[in-house]
Amino acid sequence: MARLFGTDGVRDIANGVLSPELAFRLGRACGARAVEDQSTAAGRRPLIVVGGDTRRSTGMLESAVMAGITSAGADALRVGVVPTPAVARLTVAHSAAAGVVISASHNPVEYNGIKFFGPDGEKLPDATEAEIEAHLDDVPERLPTGKNVGRF
């Protein structure tokens, strides 16, 4: 299979290669990684900031990403229509585990993209993107249920 992550996240035709199913799996992999990385001893679930642009497909992909994040046990904070740098800044401001922006920048309208930021508000390193991609088909051994499911 060809590598999904390119120079700036995952970009392709929305509702084609970049399907809601793929967006869900990307969200779940990101959420699972955040849950693994962050201690929940204090009773706080990891938070992931999610925003996007005004493309017609953004809502569809954003909803799928957020469903994946919360199904892994992390919380998703939807910040609405914002420019990409705002998601990076809000990730830091909210002490979030990660940030996700749904946008394809200058690409034609039929495209969209999913870009991830680390807790420092910086684009994820290639190695971290490769790790997320490698775990797209993993389903956590025990998915959270009840009060352990993340919230929007």
C-alpha positions, 0 to 999 in steps of 0.5 A: 500500500502506498504511504498515506501521509505526504508533505502536509498530512493526508490529502486526496479526493474527499469521499474517495481515497480520503473517505469517512472510514479512513478519517475515522481510523486516523482519528482512532489511531491518533486518539489511541496514541494520545491515551497511551502517551498521557497519564490518566491518573488524574482522571483527565482524558487526553484532549485533541483540538479539531478544526477545519476550513469551509469545504463542503467535505470538511464536516463529514471528515471532521465528524468521522475524525472526532468519532475515531478520537472519542472511540479511543477514549480521548476527548475532542474539542471542535473549534469550528472553521479556523485557519490551520495555524489557529489549530496549532495555537489552540492545541498549545493554549488548551494543553492538548495532546494533539491537534487535527485540521481538516483542510486541503489548503490551495488544492481543488475543491474536490480534495481535502486533507487531514493534518496533525499537530503535536502538543507543541503545536508543530507538525508531527515528525515523519516518524510519528506520522508513520507510526499512526499510519502503521496502526490504522487497522489496529483496534485496541484490545479493549475499547472504552465503554460507558464513562470512558468513551471520550466526549466532543 
